[in-house]
């Protein structure tokens, strides 16, 4: 499966049209350093800090975020509901003749006070 952000990166395990292709770390590094402050940057840094034995820098942690986006996008493209346990469900819906992506959070997220 091709990554939706970096077309030359490929993920395996989803279909047979693709094999693992190592990412161009310079492209990843450039993208990470251009991230504005916000939740994406917070997520990347949280992954790096939570798993110091797995991620040595922001670039490595960002690749997990890229993989997550690619899996969600591929599932939606295939017409599937993408259920991420503990987070919620992404699915394509029709509204007014247009297709949109809807997200339905799990109760644990909606019950936050």
N, C-alpha and C positions, 0 to 999 in steps of 0.2 A: 504494500500500500504506500502510495506516495504521500509525503508530508505536505499538508496544505500550505505551509509557509515557506518551506525550503524544498523545492521540487526535486532536487537531486538527492535528498535523503529519503530512504525507503525503510519501511517497517515490515518485518515478516510476521507470520503467525495469523494474519487476517485473511490473506488469499494467496494463491500460488503464482501471482503475477510479479512477484517482487522478492528480492533477497536483501539481506542487511547490507547497507552501504554506509561506511563510516562518514559522519558529518564533517564538513569543513569547519573546523573549530574557529577559524578566523571570522567566518560569516556569523557564527553563533556569538562570538565575543563582541563583534560590532553591534549586533542586535541587542544583546544584554546591556551594553553600556549606553545605548540610546533609549532604554526604557525610562519613561518618566516615573517619578515616585508615585506609588499607588499600590493597589492590591497585587498586581502581577509581580512587581518588584518585591513586595513583602512576601509573597508566596515563594519566590525563587530564593530569597535570603533565608526564609524559614526552613526550606528543604535543606539548604546548605548547612545551616546551623544544627538542625535536628539529626543529620546524618553525616557528621564530619569524616567518618571512616569511608563513606561512599562518594561524597562530593567534595573536591578540594577547592572549588571556586564556583562563582555564579554561573559560569558557562555550562558546567556539567549539570547543575541543578536545573537550568533552563531547558535542557534537552528532555527532562521528564515532563515539563509543562508542554513542550512541543508534541511529545508522544500522546499525552492526554487529549490535546486538541485534535490530533489526527484520528484517534480512535473514535471520539465523539462525532467528528465530521463524517467519517466513513460509515458509521452506524446510521446516521441520519440520511446519508446519500443512498444507503441500501433500503431505506424505508423502515428501519428498526427503531424501537424505543431503546434508548441507551440509559440503562439503570445503573447508576454508580452508588453502590451501597453506602449509606450514611450521608449521602449528599442529596441525591434526587434523580429525577428522570428527565432526559432531553428527548423530545420527539417533534416530528414535523406535523403540522396541522394546516388545514385549509381554512382561510378566513376571508370572506368576501371575494372568492375566486383567486386569492393569492396564497402562496405557500409561505409559512413562517415557522420558525423554530420556537417551541415553547419549552420552558423549564418548570418542572413541578418539584419543589424542594420536599425532602422528607420532613416528617413532623418534628424531628429534633432541631431542625433549622427554623421552622416556623413558630416553635414554642419558646424561642429565646425572648426573654423579657428585657 
